[in-house]
Amino acid sequence: MGLDIFASRSEEDIMLTTPDLQAFSDAGIDLCGGLFSGDPGSFRGKLYDTLLLDITHVNLYQPWIPPETVRAMYAALLNCVPAALLGTYQEIAASLDCDYTGDSLEELTADILELRKFFQVCAERGLGLIGDY
């Protein structure tokens, strides 16, 4: 099952303002896109669901994640120190509940840092997330 995640001001339909889209573009976010996602303000959730669930304890597989939950997810991402900053892969892997032995240190660190950028924009702009699966 696929999953695309879209930032939105409304749970009814994907709604972003021109300044919202500009904020995502300005952030230089590099997350994998899906069949319908990948434009500013969206990403392929299936690739990041396990990592986000592990760090934030929020499952992306839901139709709407409200802005207050997105802010809490951003705070959790800020509290997860990427391995490159700690110095060893074992330190970050030990801090998470899941086994990330298939990912390299660089990939795992890059994913966390890019997700931080995305969630920072959402948190600062009061955006929630629409899951399309």
N, C-alpha and C positions, 0 to 999 in steps of 0.2 A: 504494500500500500504506500503510495506517495504522499507527500505532505509539502505544501507550499505555505509559507508564513508571510502575511502582509500587515504592515503597520497601518493603523487606521484611527480616525477620530470617531468612528461609529461602528457598532457591532452589526449593523444592518447591511452595510455595503462598504467596500473599500473606498475610503474617503481621505485624501490628503490634500493639503493646500499647496500652492506653488512654493511658498517658503518652507513647508515641510520637505518637499522633494529636493529643494536646494540644500537644506541642512543635511540630508542623507548623501547627496552628491559631494558636498563640501567635506564630509567626514572621511571620504576616501575608503569606504568599507569594501573589503574584498571577501565576500562570502559566496559560496556556490549557489547558482540559480537553478531553478527547476524548469519544467516544461512551460509554466506560466509565470514563474517568479524570476527574479534576477535584476529587475529594474530597481532603481533607488527605492528603498522602503520595503524590500522583500528579499526572501532567501529560501533555499530548499531546506525545509525544516527536518526532513527525514535524516539528513546527514548530521545534524547537530542535536537531535532530540535526546539521545542518551547522555551526551555530555551536559546539556542544559538541565536535564532531569537530575543528574547526579550533583551538579553544583547548586542549582536553584530549588530543587525538589518540586518543580512545576513541569507537568507533562504538556508538550506542545500540541498533542492530539486532542484538541478541544476547539469548538467553533469560535470562541471568543475568550481572550485573556484581557481583563480590564486594566486600565492604566495604573491603578494602585498595585496590582500584582506585577506588572512590568517594572515598576520602580523597585519593588522588592527583589525581582530577578536581577536587575542591574546592580543593586547593592551586594547581592550574593556573588556576582561576577567580579566585583571589585575586591571582595574578600578572598577570592581564589587567586593566589599568587602563582602566576605561570612559572613553570619549571626553569625557563631560561633566566628568570630573575632569582630563583632560588639556587640555581647551579646544577641540580641533578634531576633527572627524569624520575628517579625513585621517590624523591620528596613529593612531587606533585601527584604521582600515581598513588602513593600511600595516603594522600589527603583526600582522595576520591574513593567512592565505593566500588566503582566498576573497574574492570581490567582493560587498560589501554595499551597492552603490549603490542598490538598491531599498528599503533600509531607511533611515529617518531616523535622525539622531543620537540623538534622544530614545528611539526604539524600541529601537535596538541597546543603548544604555546601560541602559535599563530591563530588557531581557531578561537582560543579564549580571548585574545587581544582584539580580534575582529568582531566577535560577538559583543564585547564590551562597547565598542564604537557604536554598533547598531542599537544596543539597548540604552546607551547614553542619549542618543538622539531621541529615542522614544520617551525616555524618562523626562528629559528636559522639555519636550514639546507636549507632554500629557497624552501620549498615544497608547492605544491598546493594540492587541494583535488578533488578526483573523486567521484561523487555520482552515485551509482548503485541502481536503483529502478525499 
